[in-house]
Amino acid sequence: MLYDAPHRGSPSPIMSDATTILVDTDLERDDAAAAATGLYLRLAGDGTISPVYEVESEPRFRVLDERLTQDTGVYAIGLHASSHRWRDDEKGGAHLVEGGPENGIFCRYDGSFTIRCPECRQPLAPGDEGSEALEEALAVWCDAPNSAYVACPGCAAWTPLTLWRSPAHDFAVGHFAITLYGTHLRSLTDGQNDHAATLLRHRLGDVAGDFAVVYARA
């Protein structure tokens, strides 16, 4: 899932289906639209997804590869690029345009999450004592992501929001992300050797397994 753009405090979530979200935490915002467009063209071109999106409020592309859906449970794929939205084009497909609600914040549907300081590993969640810096960083991220730093209440280190990881895989920030609708691919994080899930991850471009994984719940 993604959040509506936060202003102060925690933002409000948009409801959707149960999903697995792969988030590129390293890609710069200026490169996100090109990454999403490139993946769309490849997946639509080889018949993996429909070139036409569904669900106007949260665009997703139906998976046409029946074997993929059978093996993984994924029935649709969403492609996210910060500050962009999908629109129909005159050729029967879709393209990205500037604007829209995409802000690169992904988490559980109920808005709860816990992340850990990359320096001392202390957990931090919205509403915790000392979480004001986290909530401020979420607001800053949408306008000036390179300035979104979090002060750890435990060790006082200031570190980029992108480096804070969620042990429960319920939060990540990044300007390019891929939503897989229909299942929680737990094998991506629990160490199990699920060949179909690994192949899908590679098919989506995350060959090194570097993307953060977020499991969303309705």
Backbone torsions as a table, in degrees:
resi	resn	phi	psi	omega
1	MET	NA	167.2	172.1
2	LEU	-130.3	159.8	179.9
3	TYR	-93.7	150.5	163.1
4	ASP	-63.8	149.7	-176.1
5	ALA	-55.1	122.5	-179.3
6	PRO	-78.3	151.8	175.1
7	HIS	-114.2	-71.4	173.7
8	ARG	-127.8	139.6	-179.5
9	GLY	75.7	-163.4	-176.7
10	SER	-81.7	137.9	179.6
11	PRO	-78.1	172.0	-177.9
12	SER	-97.4	135.3	-176.0
13	PRO	-80.9	156.7	172.4
14	ILE	-102.3	127.4	-176.9
15	MET	-75.5	149.3	178.1
16	SER	-162.7	-170.0	178.6
17	ASP	-75.7	166.9	171.8
18	ALA	-62.0	135.0	-173.0
19	THR	-143.8	159.7	164.3
20	THR	-113.6	129.7	-176.5
21	ILE	-120.2	127.1	174.8
22	LEU	-100.4	122.0	-173.2
23	VAL	-118.7	122.4	174.6
24	ASP	-82.4	106.9	-176.1
25	THR	-86.8	-3.2	-175.8
26	ASP	-105.5	-28.6	-173.5
27	LEU	-65.1	137.6	178.2
28	GLU	-72.3	152.5	-177.7
29	ARG	-59.4	-37.0	-178.1
30	ASP	-66.0	-17.7	-177.9
31	ASP	-101.6	-4.4	-172.5
32	ALA	-67.6	-43.3	-177.9
33	ALA	-62.8	-39.8	178.8
34	ALA	-65.3	-38.7	179.1
35	ALA	-65.5	-45.0	179.9
36	ALA	-65.6	-41.8	179.6
37	THR	-64.9	-42.9	179.8
38	GLY	-61.7	-42.3	179.1
39	LEU	-68.8	-40.0	176.7
40	TYR	-58.4	-48.1	-178.3
41	LEU	-62.5	-37.2	-179.9
42	ARG	-70.8	-46.1	-177.5
43	LEU	-70.4	-38.1	176.7
44	ALA	-71.2	-36.1	-178.3
45	GLY	-67.4	-34.5	-179.1
46	ASP	-95.3	6.4	175.0
47	GLY	84.8	9.9	178.7
48	THR	-68.8	-42.6	-178.4
49	ILE	-127.0	160.2	171.9
50	SER	-69.5	143.8	177.3
51	PRO	-75.1	-10.0	-177.6
52	VAL	-107.1	130.7	-178.5
53	TYR	-85.0	158.8	176.2
54	GLU	-117.7	163.0	175.2
55	VAL	63.5	92.3	-174.9
56	GLU	-57.5	-39.6	-175.4
57	SER	-72.1	-25.3	179.5
58	GLU	-147.6	78.4	-170.6
59	PRO	-55.8	136.4	176.3
60	ARG	-144.3	153.8	-178.0
61	PHE	-110.8	124.7	-178.2
62	ARG	-63.4	135.1	176.0
63	VAL	-76.8	124.1	179.5
64	LEU	-95.9	-17.0	179.5
65	ASP	-78.6	99.5	-175.6
66	GLU	-62.7	-33.9	179.2
67	ARG	-65.3	-39.0	178.1
68	LEU	-61.6	-45.6	179.1
69	THR	-65.2	-40.8	179.6
70	GLN	-63.4	-41.3	-175.3
71	ASP	-78.8	-30.3	-172.7
72	THR	-118.4	-21.4	-175.2
73	GLY	86.7	-0.1	-179.1
74	VAL	-82.5	121.1	-178.1
75	TYR	-109.9	-11.1	177.8
76	ALA	-155.5	156.7	-178.3
77	ILE	-131.1	132.0	174.5
78	GLY	-109.1	141.7	-179.7
79	LEU	-120.7	123.4	-172.9
80	HIS	-116.1	134.5	173.4
81	ALA	-134.9	125.5	-176.7
82	SER	-53.8	137.0	175.7
83	SER	66.2	21.8	178.1
84	HIS	-134.7	159.5	176.7
85	ARG	-141.9	156.0	180.0
86	TRP	-85.6	141.6	175.4
87	ARG	-139.1	150.8	176.1
88	ASP	-65.0	148.8	173.0
89	ASP	-115.0	174.1	-174.2
90	GLU	-78.4	-2.8	-178.2
91	LYS	-103.3	12.3	180.0
92	GLY	82.7	19.9	178.8
93	GLY	-127.4	-147.2	-179.3
94	ALA	-144.6	158.0	176.2
95	HIS	-149.1	160.1	-179.9
96	LEU	-89.9	140.7	173.1
97	VAL	-128.5	159.8	-179.3
98	GLU	-71.1	149.0	179.4
99	GLY	105.5	177.7	178.9
100	GLY	103.0	177.8	-172.0
101	PRO	-85.7	-4.5	-175.5
102	GLU	-65.1	119.6	-179.8
103	ASN	-127.0	1.4	175.0
104	GLY	79.5	19.5	175.0
105	ILE	-111.4	121.0	-175.6
106	PHE	-127.4	133.3	179.6
107	CYS	-163.1	-170.7	179.7
108	ARG	-65.8	157.2	-178.0
109	TYR	-66.9	-27.2	-179.6
110	ASP	-84.7	1.1	175.8
111	GLY	81.0	1.5	-179.5
112	SER	-94.1	144.6	175.7
113	PHE	-165.7	160.9	175.5
114	THR	-133.5	132.6	177.6
115	ILE	-124.7	164.9	-176.8
116	ARG	-119.4	142.5	175.7
117	CYS	-62.5	131.1	179.9
118	PRO	-69.8	-13.3	-179.2
119	GLU	-93.2	-53.1	-174.1
120	CYS	-112.4	-5.8	176.8
121	ARG	72.7	11.5	177.8
122	GLN	-68.0	134.4	178.7
123	PRO	-75.6	152.0	179.4
124	LEU	-148.7	134.3	179.0
125	ALA	-134.5	153.7	176.2
126	PRO	-55.9	133.4	-178.8
127	GLY	95.7	-16.1	176.4
128	ASP	-68.1	158.5	172.8
129	GLU	-61.7	128.3	-178.7
130	GLY	86.9	8.5	-176.7
131	SER	-87.0	2.0	-178.9
132	GLU	-58.4	-38.0	-179.8
133	ALA	-66.4	-33.9	176.4
134	LEU	-65.5	-46.8	-178.7
135	GLU	-65.3	-36.0	176.3
136	GLU	-67.4	-39.2	179.8
137	ALA	-63.8	-36.4	177.4
138	LEU	-62.5	-39.2	178.7
139	ALA	-70.0	-42.6	-179.4
140	VAL	-65.3	-36.7	-176.7
141	TRP	-52.4	-40.3	-174.3
142	CYS	-67.6	-30.7	-177.4
143	ASP	-102.5	-36.7	-176.6
144	ALA	-142.4	73.7	-172.5
145	PRO	-57.5	-32.4	-179.9
146	ASN	-70.4	-11.3	178.3
147	SER	-103.7	5.7	-177.5
148	ALA	-84.4	94.4	179.1
149	TYR	-115.5	150.5	179.0
150	VAL	-118.7	131.6	175.0
151	ALA	-90.8	119.2	-179.7
152	CYS	-72.9	127.2	178.5
153	PRO	-70.5	-12.7	-179.5
154	GLY	-88.8	-53.0	-175.5
155	CYS	-110.1	-5.1	177.3
156	ALA	70.1	10.4	178.0
157	ALA	-74.5	139.8	174.4
158	TRP	-99.2	117.6	-177.7
159	THR	-135.4	152.7	-179.2
160	PRO	-60.1	142.9	179.0
161	LEU	-56.7	-33.9	-178.1
162	THR	-64.2	-20.4	-178.6
163	LEU	-87.2	-13.0	179.2
164	TRP	-78.2	125.8	-176.5
165	ARG	-112.4	151.7	-178.9
166	SER	-100.9	116.9	179.7
167	PRO	-64.0	-26.8	179.5
168	ALA	-95.1	4.0	-179.9
169	HIS	57.3	49.5	179.2
170	ASP	-121.4	14.9	179.0
171	PHE	-162.4	143.1	169.8
172	ALA	-166.0	154.1	172.5
173	VAL	-122.3	142.5	178.9
174	GLY	-178.5	152.9	-174.1
175	HIS	-85.7	-13.5	176.8
176	PHE	-131.2	129.7	-178.6
177	ALA	-148.3	159.4	-178.2
178	ILE	-128.0	121.5	178.3
179	THR	-100.1	129.2	177.2
180	LEU	-108.4	110.9	-176.1
181	TYR	-88.6	134.8	171.5
182	GLY	118.4	-12.5	-175.7
183	THR	-164.1	161.2	168.5
184	HIS	-105.1	108.5	-178.7
185	LEU	-82.2	75.7	-174.8
186	ARG	-62.8	-24.4	-179.2
187	SER	-64.2	-16.9	178.1
188	LEU	-70.1	-19.3	-175.9
189	THR	-127.6	-12.9	-175.6
190	ASP	-97.5	5.1	175.8
191	GLY	85.5	-2.4	178.1
192	GLN	-73.0	147.2	-178.8
193	ASN	-93.1	80.9	177.8
194	ASP	-94.2	104.8	-173.7
195	HIS	-60.7	-42.6	-177.2
196	ALA	-64.8	-42.1	179.7
197	ALA	-66.6	-40.0	178.6
198	THR	-65.1	-42.6	177.8
199	LEU	-61.7	-40.2	178.7
200	LEU	-63.9	-43.7	179.0
201	ARG	-58.8	-43.6	178.0
202	HIS	-66.0	-38.8	-179.9
203	ARG	-61.9	-29.5	-179.4
204	LEU	-87.8	0.0	174.7
205	GLY	100.3	-3.4	179.9
206	ASP	-93.9	65.0	-173.8
207	VAL	-66.0	-37.6	-177.6
208	ALA	-84.2	-5.8	-178.5
209	GLY	69.7	31.9	-176.3
210	ASP	-87.4	-19.2	-176.8
211	PHE	-68.1	140.9	173.5
212	ALA	-70.4	147.0	-179.4
213	VAL	-112.0	130.1	177.4
214	VAL	-122.0	129.1	174.8
215	TYR	-103.5	118.3	-179.4
216	ALA	-101.7	148.4	-180.0
217	ARG	-127.3	136.4	177.0
218	ALA	-76.0	NA	NA
